[in-house]
Amino acid sequence: MGGVTSSIAAKFAFFPPQPPSYTVTVSETTTTGDNSPVTKLSIPEVPMKENVDVLKLKTRRGNEIAAVYVKYHRPTCTMLYSHGNAADLGQMFELFVELSNRLRINVMGYDYSGYGQSTGKVSFLTFQPLSLSLYFFLHASDLDLK
């Protein structure tokens, strides 16, 4: 019964934009020195910026989470930004870029499962583990966090 209650509550609590305000496409594919493929993603609906990485991150549940990483040239820290309800990365993109420039920091924004181009179902159970997973991703990655 708990699953049904949670599913009904999610319908009243979460309002992902329908349709999503953006898509994620492959903008180029290259290879590294050891011939490993490197795919660069982009969001065609927003301006292309050299200091922005578009990411698709896999969760333990097998979902893909869409994220953007806005890099400042000399950051003092990195902010992990969890946007509010009824928004997605396409709507938040310019805010992330502006926050990065004005605060002189890196900004990582992401969509929750079921929002934008992130796969999976939106539910109360996915919010906290998703934020923690992204936090640990930032610390385990070779991104320049400062």
NORHU-V804071 format. One record per pair of residues at least 12 apart in sequence whose ideal C-beta (glycine too) atoms are under 8 Angstrom apart, sorted by the first residue. I is the first residue (numbers start at 1). J is the second residue. D is the distance in Angstrom with one decimal. If there is no record, write none. Layout:
# NORHU-V804071
i=I j=J d=D
i=I j=J d=D
This chain:
# NORHU-V804071
i=6 j=123 d=6.1
i=6 j=124 d=6.4
i=6 j=125 d=7.2
i=7 j=123 d=7.6
i=9 j=124 d=7.1
i=10 j=121 d=7.5
i=10 j=122 d=5.9
i=10 j=123 d=5.1
i=10 j=124 d=6.8
i=13 j=85 d=7.8
i=13 j=124 d=7.4
i=14 j=85 d=6.4
i=14 j=112 d=7.9
i=14 j=114 d=7.1
i=14 j=122 d=4.4
i=14 j=123 d=8.0
i=15 j=85 d=5.6
i=15 j=86 d=4.2
i=16 j=86 d=7.4
i=16 j=88 d=6.6
i=16 j=112 d=7.7
i=16 j=114 d=5.6
i=16 j=115 d=4.2
i=16 j=116 d=7.1
i=16 j=122 d=6.2
i=17 j=86 d=6.5
i=17 j=87 d=6.9
i=17 j=88 d=5.2
i=17 j=91 d=7.0
i=17 j=115 d=7.6
i=17 j=116 d=7.4
i=20 j=88 d=5.5
i=20 j=90 d=6.7
i=20 j=115 d=7.6
i=20 j=116 d=4.6
i=20 j=117 d=6.0
i=21 j=45 d=6.7
i=21 j=88 d=5.5
i=21 j=89 d=7.9
i=21 j=90 d=3.4
i=21 j=91 d=5.2
i=21 j=116 d=7.3
i=22 j=43 d=4.9
i=22 j=44 d=7.9
i=22 j=45 d=4.6
i=22 j=46 d=6.8
i=22 j=88 d=6.7
i=22 j=89 d=6.0
i=22 j=90 d=3.0
i=22 j=93 d=7.7
i=22 j=116 d=6.3
i=22 j=117 d=6.8
i=23 j=43 d=7.0
i=23 j=44 d=6.4
i=23 j=45 d=6.8
i=23 j=117 d=6.6
i=24 j=41 d=5.4
i=24 j=42 d=7.4
i=24 j=43 d=6.1
i=24 j=54 d=6.1
i=24 j=56 d=6.6
i=24 j=66 d=5.9
i=24 j=117 d=4.8
i=25 j=41 d=7.0
i=25 j=42 d=5.8
i=25 j=43 d=7.8
i=25 j=44 d=5.8
i=26 j=39 d=5.6
i=26 j=40 d=7.3
i=26 j=41 d=6.2
i=26 j=42 d=7.8
i=27 j=40 d=5.0
i=27 j=41 d=6.6
i=27 j=42 d=3.9
i=27 j=48 d=7.8
i=28 j=40 d=4.7
i=40 j=54 d=7.9
i=41 j=53 d=8.0
i=41 j=54 d=4.0
i=41 j=55 d=6.9
i=41 j=56 d=6.5
i=42 j=54 d=5.6
i=43 j=68 d=7.5
i=43 j=89 d=7.0
i=43 j=90 d=6.5
i=43 j=93 d=6.8
i=45 j=90 d=5.5
i=46 j=90 d=6.5
i=46 j=93 d=4.4
i=46 j=94 d=7.2
i=49 j=70 d=7.7
i=49 j=97 d=6.6
i=51 j=70 d=6.3
i=51 j=71 d=4.6
i=51 j=72 d=7.4
i=51 j=73 d=7.4
i=51 j=100 d=7.7
i=52 j=68 d=5.8
i=52 j=69 d=7.0
i=52 j=70 d=5.2
i=52 j=71 d=7.3
i=52 j=97 d=7.1
i=53 j=68 d=7.0
i=53 j=69 d=4.4
i=53 j=71 d=7.3
i=54 j=66 d=7.6
i=54 j=67 d=7.6
i=54 j=68 d=5.6
i=55 j=67 d=4.4
i=55 j=68 d=7.1
i=55 j=69 d=6.2
i=56 j=117 d=7.9
i=57 j=110 d=7.7
i=57 j=133 d=7.8
i=57 j=134 d=7.3
i=57 j=137 d=6.3
i=59 j=113 d=7.5
i=59 j=120 d=7.5
i=59 j=129 d=7.9
i=59 j=130 d=6.9
i=59 j=133 d=6.2
i=60 j=129 d=8.0
i=60 j=133 d=7.5
i=61 j=120 d=6.7
i=61 j=126 d=7.8
i=63 j=113 d=5.2
i=63 j=118 d=6.7
i=63 j=119 d=4.6
i=63 j=120 d=3.5
i=64 j=117 d=7.9
i=64 j=118 d=6.5
i=64 j=119 d=4.8
i=65 j=110 d=5.6
i=65 j=111 d=6.6
i=65 j=112 d=7.9
i=65 j=113 d=7.0
i=65 j=118 d=4.8
i=65 j=130 d=6.7
i=65 j=133 d=8.0
i=65 j=134 d=7.4
i=66 j=89 d=5.8
i=66 j=110 d=6.8
i=66 j=111 d=4.8
i=66 j=116 d=5.4
i=66 j=117 d=4.2
i=66 j=118 d=4.9
i=67 j=89 d=7.5
i=67 j=108 d=6.2
i=67 j=109 d=6.7
i=67 j=110 d=3.9
i=67 j=111 d=7.4
i=67 j=134 d=7.1
i=68 j=89 d=5.8
i=68 j=93 d=6.5
i=68 j=96 d=6.1
i=68 j=108 d=7.2
i=68 j=109 d=5.3
i=68 j=110 d=7.7
i=69 j=106 d=6.9
i=69 j=107 d=7.6
i=69 j=108 d=4.9
i=69 j=143 d=6.5
i=70 j=96 d=4.9
i=70 j=97 d=5.6
i=70 j=99 d=7.7
i=70 j=100 d=4.2
i=70 j=106 d=6.5
i=70 j=107 d=4.5
i=70 j=108 d=7.6
i=70 j=109 d=7.7
i=71 j=100 d=7.4
i=71 j=106 d=5.4
i=71 j=143 d=7.8
i=71 j=144 d=6.9
i=72 j=100 d=5.0
i=72 j=101 d=7.2
i=72 j=104 d=5.5
i=72 j=105 d=5.7
i=72 j=106 d=5.6
i=74 j=104 d=7.1
i=75 j=104 d=6.6
i=75 j=105 d=5.0
i=75 j=106 d=4.6
i=75 j=144 d=7.0
i=75 j=145 d=7.5
i=75 j=146 d=4.5
i=76 j=104 d=6.1
i=76 j=105 d=6.0
i=76 j=146 d=5.8
i=77 j=105 d=5.3
i=77 j=106 d=7.4
i=77 j=145 d=7.3
i=77 j=146 d=5.7
i=78 j=105 d=6.4
i=78 j=106 d=4.1
i=78 j=107 d=7.3
i=78 j=108 d=6.4
i=78 j=138 d=6.1
i=78 j=143 d=7.6
i=78 j=145 d=4.4
i=78 j=146 d=6.8
i=79 j=99 d=6.9
i=79 j=103 d=7.4
i=79 j=105 d=5.5
i=79 j=106 d=7.1
i=79 j=107 d=5.0
i=79 j=108 d=7.1
i=80 j=108 d=5.3
i=80 j=131 d=7.2
i=80 j=134 d=5.9
i=80 j=135 d=5.9
i=80 j=138 d=6.5
i=81 j=96 d=6.5
i=81 j=99 d=7.3
i=81 j=107 d=5.7
i=81 j=108 d=6.7
i=81 j=109 d=4.4
i=81 j=110 d=7.9
i=82 j=110 d=7.5
i=82 j=131 d=6.0
i=83 j=109 d=6.4
i=83 j=111 d=7.8
i=87 j=115 d=8.0
i=88 j=111 d=5.4
i=88 j=115 d=5.2
i=88 j=116 d=3.5
i=89 j=109 d=6.2
i=89 j=110 d=7.3
i=89 j=111 d=5.3
i=89 j=116 d=5.1
i=89 j=117 d=7.6
i=90 j=116 d=6.7
i=92 j=109 d=5.6
i=93 j=109 d=7.9
i=96 j=109 d=4.8
i=106 j=143 d=7.5
i=106 j=144 d=7.3
i=106 j=145 d=6.5
i=106 j=146 d=7.2
i=108 j=134 d=6.8
i=108 j=138 d=6.3
i=110 j=130 d=7.6
i=110 j=134 d=5.8
i=112 j=126 d=6.7
i=112 j=127 d=6.5
i=112 j=130 d=6.2
i=113 j=126 d=4.7
i=113 j=130 d=6.6
i=114 j=126 d=8.0
